Amino acid sequence: MSSRIREQLLSLLLHNTDSFISGEEISRRLQCSRAAVWKQIEELRKEGYQIEARPKKGYRLVHRPDRVAPEELKPHLSTRRFGRRILYRQSLPSTQPLAHDWARQGAEEGALIITEEQTQGRGRMGRVWHSPPHSGIWMSLILRPPVPLAQAPQLTLLASVGLTRALRRETGLDIQIKWPNDLLIGRKKFCGILTETRGEQDRVQYVVLGTGINVNVSGTHWPDELKDTATSLMIEGKRSYRRADLIAAILKELEELYDGYLSHGFEPIRILWEEYAGMLGRNVRTLTPRGPVEGTAVGLDGSGALLLRQGEEVIPVFSADIDY
């Protein structure tokens, strides 16, 4: 009940920033007591919201902090499923394990786990992902695609396209995809995607799509070993961004691409991916489970494998680290 009142209260305040709204009116619209309204006003103030109160006039929102809590995110959503159910925590070791637990308990497709801080964020192959508090987007989305297990890696490529399109539109930055799961600006990484699949009898049971995005992270937050290879939207755009706005745009783009993928297959995603891939035409070096492979990146095949040209031969690479 309190979370519902809190979400609706904040929505009211956000829609009336130019005027006061009385406690009586809030109480009537939210169908709760004046005491419940006052309690939630105090809770919001503790979270950093500046709410002006005047006798006989009521309340007015003066300042809102940059948070990714449901009450901040939901007013911006235009999706049908993605993000409509949210599990939010101030801090988590990582959003991925909690998403797996929730998925096993039957969470519906589109359920979202999101946090202000990850203390043990991780990327592909168990690498550490540095996730300072209140500065990035650290979230995991639960999907239940009716596809064979062999096609599950295509969802990482779909996610990279969706994130690139949404963030380019919102920031105007020249974002490029690096196969298989990174987004770059220039040669520096600001976003990583981690897709983990569980299935049985060659069918996908569920997918946890994890995303870590450096949004308002300044260079001072990073350890020395990351300063030459990492960046953020704020550093590149020379401005800060409201994370709730970015998340809403990302979820909308992902849902549209995902629904299209289920209807029309991987080919439209493959074409879009090649449009945004900054590595095509370049000589790349890969370290595969079978050893190093070098060649010119020329595109993706129908399964999502990276195609490398070596002389007259084109070799598909299915899983590897690459450098170029």
Buried (B, 14 or more C-beta within 10 A) or exposed (E): EEEEBBBBBBBBBBEBEEEBBBBEBBBEBBEBEEEBBBBBBEBBEEBEBEBEEEEEEBBBBEEBEBBBBBBBBBBBBEBEBBBBBBBBBEEBBBBBBBBBEBBEEEBEBBBBBBBBBBEEBBBBEEEEBBBBBBBBBBBBBBBBBEBEBEBBBBBBBBBBBBBBBBBBEBBEBEBBBBBBBBBBBEEBBBBBBBBBBBBEEEEBEBBBBBBBBBBBBEEEBBEEEBEEEBBBBBBBBEEBBBBBBBBBBBBBBBBBBBEBBEEEBBEBBBEBBBEBBBBBEEEBBBEBEEEEBBBBBBBBBEEBBBBBBEEEEBBEBEEBEBEB
